[in-house]
């Protein structure tokens, strides 16, 4: 009993000696260590752990596993102050690290200085645990091994015992500079060996323009930060716009403007998103204010006027019940012409044409499009715009087709799905110009461009072209395919009967029409067409009976047939 008492007394004295010998900076440095609580989507506690500040404005490090799946998180200082995690600044699931920023109430938080050099193998290092007590307790050890990972960063093996509650605590040098983040021990010798990832490597984790496709970051539901440069941040915004709801995207835009207050792009993007979310007067006032601010900070005023014109034009295309203040197509035209007065870029002229087209001032729109077609901005789309405009001006079909030929000639060949809509348009324009064989060729090219991914309507339209081109078998085949895809569309059946009658296949026409009447016994046109086929088969009595049924069902085209064949 006496021996046990002496042993206990010795351990107590040893602990007091250890604290007494602790470096003076330990107590202050430990204030940078905090506890972390993460919460799931139901706002229930997901994980608890540690972290520490590396900058006085609230940037901190912890382990990735603590944050995976979290929808929010809170850092709790040794003094009990709760600081919400504001945003994630970078993450690496392989090395189990996360960098983030907390919202701080004061101007600064206690932070550890990051060591500029890696500690030497064999050097004494200290692990600082999270504690609510004002003391100098720590765990001392030595660097057993330092392995390089990326660049000049290291992964450390330490002669040091690590308790579970010390994971993600800072490991510092003899002069109090942090160099590592403690990680879970692995292997057999967990009593004396632990590991740490270099803080310099952790600090290099950041948000890149492509971070929205990063699985590690996607697994954390907390808002992400922005890239460190405006150029990269703008790419990040572009990615975010297609992957976030407009409401969440609005928050990212606010962050962008806070970080880059002199970027006109940020204000224009926020204005556009705000307009999309709501067209109420109050929200439109915010939209207009952002547009004004963008013009104010823009270095290229012509670009700002162009974006203002584009936004007003987009607003008018939504056909608002009541215009916002002076926002009209004329106002959009005024803004784009201010841009053109500074520098007449083809893209500005293109927008001028689009606005004139929307105003139905087709002659002016065509003049703008023809200007664009004489510049390096010329493309299939610009020639298509000119063709459609000329078509609406009721120009001769041949003139429209010349522009459409120029459109298709500028498409990449072999044709792709991107070019496919132009082929369809030209096919219809060729039909209007009486060039049915050319239309069939365009439909064939379209079919190849979309790799056969077509519907029943496509086959019907191609059949119409084939019929005009006197390619009767193709017409029959396409109609059969249309009916196969949509057997209840009786227009296809009547058209198939017409083609069969035209090529003398009268029995086949009657068969097709009887099948159509099984689907809809009240289909008047089927009775009339059946009567026409039966006349050719010398079945006049049956034909007249079907004409009478067609008249009974209200077919307006059957009277002349009855007058001629049934009196």
Secondary structure, 3 states (H helix, E strand, C coil): CHHHHHHHHHHHHHHHHHHHCCCCCHHHHHHHEEEEEEECCCCCEEEEEEEEECCCCCEEEECHHHHCCCCEEEEECCCCCEEEEEEEEEEECCCCEEEEEECCCCCCCCCCCECCCCCCCCCEEEEECCCCCCCCCCEEEEEEEEEECCCCCEEEEEECCCCHHHCCCEEECCCCCEEEEEECCCCCCCCCEEEEEEHHHHHHCCCCCCHHHCHHHHCCCCCECCCCCHHHHHHHHHHHHHHCCHHHHHHHHHHHHHHCCCCHHHHHHHHHHHHHHCCCHHHHHHHHHHHHHHHHHCCCHHHHHHHHHHHHHHHHHCCCCCCCCCCCHHHHHHHHHHHHHHCCCHHHHHHHHHHHHHCCCHHHHHHHHHHHCCCCCCCHHHHHHHHHHHHHCCCCHHHHHHHHHHHHHCCCCCCCHHHHHHHHHHHHHHHHCCCHHHHHHHHHHHHHHCCCCCCHHHHHHHHHHHHHCCCHHHHHHHHHHHHHHCCCCHHHHHHHHHHHHHCCCHHHHHHHHHHHHHHCCCCHHHHHHHHHHHHHCCCHHHHHHHHHHHHHCCCCCCHHHHHHHCC
